[in-house]
Amino acid sequence: MEAVVARIGRPHGVRGQVSVEVRTDSPGERFAGGAVFTTDPASAGPLVLASARDHNGVLLLSFEGVADRDAAEALRGVLLLADVPVTSEEEPDAWSVPALVGLRAERTDGRTAGEVVGVEHGPAQDLLVVRQPSGSLARVPFVTALVPVVDVAGGRVVLDPPGGLLEGDGAPEDAR
């Protein structure tokens, strides 16, 4: 399965290097010279990593065939994808984004909350993006307290959000 491991940022210098927003827990393994990345959009790749280096806490990458600043600028915003193993026994609570998208979202009392349409990677934790029955989007922090059940085989996630996070919760009577 493929997962996003980085998002290409702005160019660095004039020799085709780019900064990246790392989205992997193992950058040392992922960004070794010669690594091949598929890309989103696919038309930008595949990209073969020529070198990687740390520059004041920012990872800089250079790719074969990307020799100048203009070529590097053309890659801005491209997502780098790499093959990752499907959920292992070591991480029983790890799911891929494609496995989550399309799952039915239910509340703990069984009421329909909508459908999972994406996952956003926030600075503190990931957010499940749920399209509610009205069509509006809700972003639910993807933590066990708020998403106690992820049943991929059963096609559902169970949500236990605080009042007001999802439509239909309403404000508590005491709040008036």
C-alpha positions in Angstrom: 0.0 0.0 0.0 1.2 3.5 -0.7 1.2 6.3 1.9 2.2 10.0 1.8 5.7 10.3 3.3 6.4 14.0 2.4 5.0 17.1 0.7 7.5 19.1 -1.4 7.8 22.7 -0.3 9.8 25.6 -1.7 13.1 25.3 -3.6 16.3 25.9 -1.7 19.2 27.5 -3.6 19.7 27.3 -7.4 20.7 23.6 -7.8 17.3 22.0 -7.7 17.1 21.2 -4.0 13.6 21.4 -2.3 12.5 21.6 1.3 10.0 18.9 2.4 7.3 18.6 5.0 8.0 15.1 6.4 5.0 12.9 7.0 6.7 9.7 8.1 8.1 8.4 11.4 11.1 7.0 9.7 12.7 9.6 7.5 16.1 8.0 7.7 14.8 4.9 6.1 12.5 6.6 3.6 14.9 9.3 2.3 18.0 7.2 1.5 19.8 7.9 -1.8 18.3 6.0 -4.8 14.8 5.8 -3.2 12.1 6.0 -5.8 8.8 7.8 -5.0 5.6 7.8 -6.9 3.9 11.2 -6.8 0.5 12.8 -6.5 -0.1 14.2 -9.0 1.3 11.2 -10.9 2.5 13.4 -13.8 5.3 14.8 -11.6 7.0 11.4 -11.0 8.3 9.0 -10.4 11.1 10.8 -8.6 14.4 9.2 -7.8 16.2 10.7 -4.7 19.7 11.8 -5.4 20.5 13.1 -1.9 19.0 14.2 1.4 20.4 16.5 4.0 19.4 18.3 7.1 19.6 22.1 7.0 18.9 23.7 10.3 16.1 21.2 11.1 14.6 21.3 7.6 15.0 18.2 5.3 16.3 19.2 1.9 16.1 16.7 -1.0 17.5 16.6 -4.5 16.1 14.4 -7.2 17.7 13.0 -10.4 16.8 15.2 -13.3 15.9 18.3 -11.2 18.9 20.5 -11.8 17.8 24.0 -11.2 15.5 26.3 -9.2 12.8 26.4 -11.9 12.5 22.6 -12.0 12.4 22.5 -8.2 9.7 25.2 -8.1 7.6 23.0 -10.5 7.5 20.3 -7.8 6.1 22.6 -5.1 3.1 20.9 -3.4 3.7 17.5 -4.9 3.2 14.6 -2.5 5.8 11.9 -2.3 4.3 8.4 -1.9 6.1 5.2 -0.8 5.1 1.6 -0.2 4.3 0.9 3.4 3.4 -2.4 5.0 -0.3 -2.9 5.7 -1.1 -2.7 9.4 1.2 -4.9 11.4 0.8 -6.7 14.7 3.1 -4.1 16.2 0.6 -1.3 15.4 -2.9 -2.7 15.9 -4.4 0.8 15.9 -2.8 2.0 12.6 -5.0 2.3 9.5 -4.3 3.6 6.0 -6.2 6.5 4.7 -7.7 4.5 1.8 -9.0 1.9 4.3 -10.8 4.6 6.3 -12.3 6.6 3.4 -15.8 5.4 2.7 -16.5 4.0 6.2 -19.9 4.7 7.7 -19.6 7.0 10.7 -21.9 6.2 13.6 -22.4 7.7 17.1 -22.1 5.5 20.1 -25.9 5.3 20.3 -26.1 3.9 16.7 -27.3 7.1 15.0 -25.8 7.9 11.6 -23.2 10.6 11.7 -22.1 10.5 8.1 -19.3 9.0 6.0 -15.5 9.3 6.4 -14.2 11.2 3.3 -10.7 11.9 4.3 -8.0 12.3 6.9 -6.2 15.6 7.6 -2.8 15.4 9.2 -2.8 18.1 11.9 0.1 19.3 14.1 -1.3 17.6 17.2 -3.1 14.6 15.8 -4.9 13.4 12.6 -8.4 14.5 12.0 -11.1 12.3 10.5 -13.1 14.3 7.9 -16.7 13.2 8.1 -19.3 14.3 5.5 -22.5 14.7 7.6 -26.0 13.9 6.3 -26.5 17.6 5.4 -23.3 17.6 3.3 -21.3 19.7 5.7 -17.9 18.5 6.8 -16.9 17.8 10.4 -13.3 17.3 11.5 -13.1 14.8 14.4 -9.8 14.4 16.2 -8.7 10.8 15.5 -8.0 9.8 19.1 -9.4 6.8 21.0 -11.5 8.9 23.3 -13.5 10.4 20.3 -13.2 7.5 17.9 -13.4 4.4 20.2 -14.1 1.9 17.4 -12.6 1.5 13.9 -14.1 -1.6 12.3 -12.7 -1.6 8.8 -14.0 -5.1 8.1 -17.5 -4.0 9.3 -17.3 -0.8 7.2 -17.8 1.6 10.1 -16.2 3.9 12.7 -17.9 4.8 15.9 -17.7 8.4 17.1 -18.1 9.7 20.7 -17.6 13.5 20.1 -18.3 16.2 22.6 -21.5 18.2 22.2 -21.6 20.6 19.3 -18.9 18.9 17.2 -21.4 17.1 15.0 -24.7 18.5 13.7 -27.7 17.5 15.7 -26.0 17.7 19.0 -27.4 21.1 19.9 -26.4 23.1 22.9 -27.0 21.7 26.4 -30.0 23.3 28.1 -27.8 24.6 30.9 -25.8 26.7 28.4 -28.7 29.1 27.8 
